[in-house]
């Protein structure tokens, strides 16, 4: 029995195939949100495209833009809904900072903060799809620019 707001609904559940259970065991939990004061009859539907999916997520259009004295925004796109992670460090291939988000999206954007000015950072982004296939970008780098301030004289007439 599943209980909805202001109503009881009885649904008959059938056993899932063993091959599907193995795939479901490897997935992250998902939340299903019901709306108050509404009765819904929902059938469990697993996206068929995810059964047997072994293709890594494709990452494209990686961009960096300085977002402050000590932070940079890194953005990229994926060809399927995936989570987001950025790894950065001051030496090529050595990543000492990681920023991640478990939300599954197509347009990714992560703010990397705690960066020092005039330092070159080496980074890579990664995204894992709903089937657990991980896509990792090639390494890229950027220099966190030092912010300069120019003070102009104030002339009062």
C-alpha positions as protocol buffer text, in pm:
chain_id: "A"
residue {
  index: 1
  type: UNK
  ca { x: 0 y: 0 z: 0 }
}
residue {
  index: 2
  type: UNK
  ca { x: 130 y: 344 z: -91 }
}
residue {
  index: 3
  type: UNK
  ca { x: -21 y: 634 z: 93 }
}
residue {
  index: 4
  type: UNK
  ca { x: -89 y: 965 z: -80 }
}
residue {
  index: 5
  type: UNK
  ca { x: -209 y: 1291 z: 74 }
}
residue {
  index: 6
  type: UNK
  ca { x: -577 y: 1254 z: 169 }
}
residue {
  index: 7
  type: UNK
  ca { x: -612 y: 918 z: -13 }
}
residue {
  index: 8
  type: UNK
  ca { x: -506 y: 554 z: 5 }
}
residue {
  index: 9
  type: UNK
  ca { x: -408 y: 392 z: -323 }
}
residue {
  index: 10
  type: UNK
  ca { x: -336 y: 22 z: -363 }
}
residue {
  index: 11
  type: UNK
  ca { x: -82 y: -76 z: -628 }
}
residue {
  index: 12
  type: UNK
  ca { x: 23 y: -425 z: -720 }
}
residue {
  index: 13
  type: UNK
  ca { x: 398 y: -459 z: -758 }
}
residue {
  index: 14
  type: UNK
  ca { x: 570 y: -725 z: -967 }
}
residue {
  index: 15
  type: UNK
  ca { x: 920 y: -863 z: -926 }
}
residue {
  index: 16
  type: UNK
  ca { x: 1187 y: -699 z: -1136 }
}
residue {
  index: 17
  type: UNK
  ca { x: 1413 y: -915 z: -1354 }
}
residue {
  index: 18
  type: UNK
  ca { x: 1749 y: -1016 z: -1200 }
}
residue {
  index: 19
  type: UNK
  ca { x: 1949 y: -831 z: -1467 }
}
residue {
  index: 20
  type: UNK
  ca { x: 1760 y: -510 z: -1387 }
}
residue {
  index: 21
  type: UNK
  ca { x: 1812 y: -559 z: -1011 }
}
residue {
  index: 22
  type: UNK
  ca { x: 2189 y: -577 z: -1065 }
}
residue {
  index: 23
  type: UNK
  ca { x: 2181 y: -246 z: -1254 }
}
residue {
  index: 24
  type: UNK
  ca { x: 1954 y: -82 z: -996 }
}
residue {
  index: 25
  type: UNK
  ca { x: 2184 y: -185 z: -710 }
}
residue {
  index: 26
  type: UNK
  ca { x: 2463 y: 21 z: -867 }
}
residue {
  index: 27
  type: UNK
  ca { x: 2256 y: 339 z: -893 }
}
residue {
  index: 28
  type: UNK
  ca { x: 2227 y: 627 z: -650 }
}
residue {
  index: 29
  type: UNK
  ca { x: 1894 y: 664 z: -465 }
}
residue {
  index: 30
  type: UNK
  ca { x: 1640 y: 898 z: -622 }
}
residue {
  index: 31
  type: UNK
  ca { x: 1358 y: 1089 z: -457 }
}
residue {
  index: 32
  type: UNK
  ca { x: 1003 y: 1087 z: -591 }
}
residue {
  index: 33
  type: UNK
  ca { x: 804 y: 1390 z: -481 }
}
residue {
  index: 34
  type: UNK
  ca { x: 425 y: 1378 z: -473 }
}
residue {
  index: 35
  type: UNK
  ca { x: 206 y: 1685 z: -462 }
}
residue {
  index: 36
  type: UNK
  ca { x: -32 y: 1739 z: -173 }
}
residue {
  index: 37
  type: UNK
  ca { x: -408 y: 1691 z: -235 }
}
residue {
  index: 38
  type: UNK
  ca { x: -356 y: 1496 z: -556 }
}
residue {
  index: 39
  type: UNK
  ca { x: -421 y: 1130 z: -633 }
}
residue {
  index: 40
  type: UNK
  ca { x: -182 y: 972 z: -878 }
}
residue {
  index: 41
  type: UNK
  ca { x: -150 y: 625 z: -1021 }
}
residue {
  index: 42
  type: UNK
  ca { x: 214 y: 578 z: -1113 }
}
residue {
  index: 43
  type: UNK
  ca { x: 372 y: 280 z: -1282 }
}
residue {
  index: 44
  type: UNK
  ca { x: 739 y: 212 z: -1224 }
}
residue {
  index: 45
  type: UNK
  ca { x: 914 y: 276 z: -1554 }
}
residue {
  index: 46
  type: UNK
  ca { x: 1289 y: 229 z: -1589 }
}
residue {
  index: 47
  type: UNK
  ca { x: 1438 y: 408 z: -1891 }
}
residue {
  index: 48
  type: UNK
  ca { x: 1524 y: 132 z: -2138 }
}
residue {
  index: 49
  type: UNK
  ca { x: 1815 y: 338 z: -2274 }
}
residue {
  index: 50
  type: UNK
  ca { x: 1998 y: 292 z: -1944 }
}
residue {
  index: 51
  type: UNK
  ca { x: 1982 y: -89 z: -1950 }
}
residue {
  index: 52
  type: UNK
  ca { x: 2316 y: -206 z: -2083 }
}
residue {
  index: 53
  type: UNK
  ca { x: 2451 y: 150 z: -2122 }
}
residue {
  index: 54
  type: UNK
  ca { x: 2831 y: 130 z: -2106 }
}
residue {
  index: 55
  type: UNK
  ca { x: 2918 y: 445 z: -2303 }
}
residue {
  index: 56
  type: UNK
  ca { x: 3104 y: 712 z: -2103 }
}
residue {
  index: 57
  type: UNK
  ca { x: 2955 y: 1059 z: -2090 }
}
residue {
  index: 58
  type: UNK
  ca { x: 3094 y: 1290 z: -2360 }
}
residue {
  index: 59
  type: UNK
  ca { x: 3227 y: 1621 z: -2226 }
}
residue {
  index: 60
  type: UNK
  ca { x: 3250 y: 1931 z: -2446 }
}
residue {
  index: 61
  type: UNK
  ca { x: 3274 y: 2313 z: -2443 }
}
residue {
  index: 62
  type: UNK
  ca { x: 3490 y: 2353 z: -2131 }
}
residue {
  index: 63
  type: UNK
  ca { x: 3522 y: 2721 z: -2035 }
}
residue {
  index: 64
  type: UNK
  ca { x: 3686 y: 2908 z: -1748 }
}
residue {
  index: 65
  type: UNK
  ca { x: 3607 y: 3260 z: -1630 }
}
residue {
  index: 66
  type: UNK
  ca { x: 3750 y: 3438 z: -1331 }
}
residue {
  index: 67
  type: UNK
  ca { x: 3479 y: 3503 z: -1072 }
}
residue {
  index: 68
  type: UNK
  ca { x: 3679 y: 3701 z: -817 }
}
residue {
  index: 69
  type: UNK
  ca { x: 4025 y: 3749 z: -671 }
}
residue {
  index: 70
  type: UNK
  ca { x: 4046 y: 3389 z: -551 }
}
residue {
  index: 71
  type: UNK
  ca { x: 3782 y: 3200 z: -753 }
}
residue {
  index: 72
  type: UNK
  ca { x: 3715 y: 3082 z: -1109 }
}
residue {
  index: 73
  type: UNK
  ca { x: 3396 y: 2944 z: -1264 }
}
residue {
  index: 74
  type: UNK
  ca { x: 3447 y: 2631 z: -1476 }
}
residue {
  index: 75
  type: UNK
  ca { x: 3162 y: 2524 z: -1705 }
}
residue {
  index: 76
  type: UNK
  ca { x: 3108 y: 2245 z: -1958 }
}
residue {
  index: 77
  type: UNK
  ca { x: 2837 y: 2045 z: -2137 }
}
residue {
  index: 78
  type: UNK
  ca { x: 2761 y: 1674 z: -2150 }
}
residue {
  index: 79
  type: UNK
  ca { x: 2560 y: 1472 z: -2401 }
}
residue {
  index: 80
  type: UNK
  ca { x: 2350 y: 1307 z: -2129 }
}
residue {
  index: 81
  type: UNK
  ca { x: 2238 y: 1390 z: -1775 }
}
residue {
  index: 82
  type: UNK
  ca { x: 2542 y: 1353 z: -1549 }
}
residue {
  index: 83
  type: UNK
  ca { x: 2684 y: 1475 z: -1220 }
}
residue {
  index: 84
  type: UNK
  ca { x: 2970 y: 1727 z: -1199 }
}
residue {
  index: 85
  type: UNK
  ca { x: 3323 y: 1723 z: -1060 }
}
residue {
  index: 86
  type: UNK
  ca { x: 3631 y: 1942 z: -1105 }
}
residue {
  index: 87
  type: UNK
  ca { x: 3980 y: 1849 z: -989 }
}
residue {
  index: 88
  type: UNK
  ca { x: 4256 y: 2113 z: -982 }
}
residue {
  index: 89
  type: UNK
  ca { x: 4614 y: 2148 z: -864 }
}
residue {
  index: 90
  type: UNK
  ca { x: 4926 y: 2357 z: -919 }
}
residue {
  index: 91
  type: UNK
  ca { x: 5120 y: 2070 z: -1081 }
}
residue {
  index: 92
  type: UNK
  ca { x: 5020 y: 1885 z: -1397 }
}
residue {
  index: 93
  type: UNK
  ca { x: 4851 y: 1555 z: -1312 }
}
residue {
  index: 94
  type: UNK
  ca { x: 4844 y: 1625 z: -937 }
}
residue {
  index: 95
  type: UNK
  ca { x: 4497 y: 1738 z: -826 }
}
residue {
  index: 96
  type: UNK
  ca { x: 4477 y: 1856 z: -466 }
}
residue {
  index: 97
  type: UNK
  ca { x: 4140 y: 2036 z: -485 }
}
residue {
  index: 98
  type: UNK
  ca { x: 3807 y: 1876 z: -576 }
}
residue {
  index: 99
  type: UNK
  ca { x: 3466 y: 2037 z: -613 }
}
residue {
  index: 100
  type: UNK
  ca { x: 3163 y: 1823 z: -699 }
}
residue {
  index: 101
  type: UNK
  ca { x: 2785 y: 1828 z: -728 }
}
residue {
  index: 102
  type: UNK
  ca { x: 2564 y: 1516 z: -745 }
}
residue {
  index: 103
  type: UNK
  ca { x: 2282 y: 1688 z: -939 }
}
residue {
  index: 104
  type: UNK
  ca { x: 2232 y: 1528 z: -1283 }
}
residue {
  index: 105
  type: UNK
  ca { x: 2237 y: 1803 z: -1548 }
}
residue {
  index: 106
  type: UNK
  ca { x: 2346 y: 1869 z: -1908 }
}
residue {
  index: 107
  type: UNK
  ca { x: 2497 y: 2217 z: -1847 }
}
residue {
  index: 108
  type: UNK
  ca { x: 2759 y: 2202 z: -1571 }
}
residue {
  index: 109
  type: UNK
  ca { x: 2903 y: 2494 z: -1377 }
}
residue {
  index: 110
  type: UNK
  ca { x: 3135 y: 2468 z: -1076 }
}
residue {
  index: 111
  type: UNK
  ca { x: 3297 y: 2748 z: -873 }
}
residue {
  index: 112
  type: UNK
  ca { x: 3653 y: 2668 z: -767 }
}
residue {
  index: 113
  type: UNK
  ca { x: 3764 y: 2896 z: -483 }
}
residue {
  index: 114
  type: UNK
  ca { x: 4065 y: 2940 z: -262 }
}
residue {
  index: 115
  type: UNK
  ca { x: 4293 y: 3009 z: -559 }
}
residue {
  index: 116
  type: UNK
  ca { x: 4608 y: 3220 z: -535 }
}
residue {
  index: 117
  type: UNK
  ca { x: 4670 y: 3506 z: -782 }
}
residue {
  index: 118
  type: UNK
  ca { x: 4936 y: 3473 z: -1055 }
}
residue {
  index: 119
  type: UNK
  ca { x: 4939 y: 3092 z: -1020 }
}
residue {
  index: 120
  type: UNK
  ca { x: 4877 y: 2845 z: -1302 }
}
residue {
  index: 121
  type: UNK
  ca { x: 4622 y: 2576 z: -1216 }
}
residue {
  index: 122
  type: UNK
  ca { x: 4591 y: 2243 z: -1397 }
}
residue {
  index: 123
  type: UNK
  ca { x: 4242 y: 2095 z: -1399 }
}
residue {
  index: 124
  type: UNK
  ca { x: 4018 y: 1831 z: -1544 }
}
residue {
  index: 125
  type: UNK
  ca { x: 3641 y: 1788 z: -1526 }
}
residue {
  index: 126
  type: UNK
  ca { x: 3449 y: 1464 z: -1496 }
}
residue {
  index: 127
  type: UNK
  ca { x: 3085 y: 1363 z: -1519 }
}
residue {
  index: 128
  type: UNK
  ca { x: 2919 y: 1032 z: -1440 }
}
residue {
  index: 129
  type: UNK
  ca { x: 2588 y: 940 z: -1602 }
}
residue {
  index: 130
  type: UNK
  ca { x: 2289 y: 765 z: -1444 }
}
residue {
  index: 131
  type: UNK
  ca { x: 2431 y: 422 z: -1538 }
}
residue {
  index: 132
  type: UNK
  ca { x: 2761 y: 493 z: -1364 }
}
residue {
  index: 133
  type: UNK
  ca { x: 2969 y: 554 z: -1679 }
}
residue {
  index: 134
  type: UNK
  ca { x: 3240 y: 811 z: -1611 }
}
residue {
  index: 135
  type: UNK
  ca { x: 3365 y: 1065 z: -1865 }
}
residue {
  index: 136
  type: UNK
  ca { x: 3687 y: 1255 z: -1787 }
}
residue {
  index: 137
  type: UNK
  ca { x: 3819 y: 1552 z: -1986 }
}
residue {
  index: 138
  type: UNK
  ca { x: 4175 y: 1611 z: -2095 }
}
residue {
  index: 139
  type: UNK
  ca { x: 4376 y: 1829 z: -1861 }
}
residue {
  index: 140
  type: UNK
  ca { x: 4352 y: 2204 z: -1918 }
}
residue {
  index: 141
  type: UNK
  ca { x: 4509 y: 2497 z: -1737 }
}
residue {
  index: 142
  type: UNK
  ca { x: 4442 y: 2861 z: -1654 }
}
residue {
  index: 143
  type: UNK
  ca { x: 4621 y: 3135 z: -1461 }
}
residue {
  index: 144
  type: UNK
  ca { x: 4431 y: 3299 z: -1179 }
}
residue {
  index: 145
  type: UNK
  ca { x: 4484 y: 3664 z: -1266 }
}
residue {
  index: 146
  type: UNK
  ca { x: 4576 y: 3917 z: -1004 }
}
residue {
  index: 147
  type: UNK
  ca { x: 4316 y: 4189 z: -972 }
}
residue {
  index: 148
  type: UNK
  ca { x: 4458 y: 4538 z: -1016 }
}
residue {
  index: 149
  type: UNK
  ca { x: 4292 y: 4851 z: -895 }
}
residue {
  index: 150
  type: UNK
  ca { x: 4338 y: 5190 z: -1055 }
}
residue {
  index: 151
  type: UNK
  ca { x: 4261 y: 5493 z: -843 }
}
residue {
  index: 152
  type: UNK
  ca { x: 4172 y: 5804 z: -1037 }
}
residue {
  index: 153
  type: UNK
  ca { x: 4201 y: 6147 z: -879 }
}
residue {
  index: 154
  type: UNK
  ca { x: 3882 y: 6321 z: -783 }
}
residue {
  index: 155
  type: UNK
  ca { x: 3864 y: 6670 z: -921 }
}
residue {
  index: 156
  type: UNK
  ca { x: 3607 y: 6899 z: -765 }
}
residue {
  index: 157
  type: UNK
  ca { x: 3531 y: 7229 z: -928 }
}
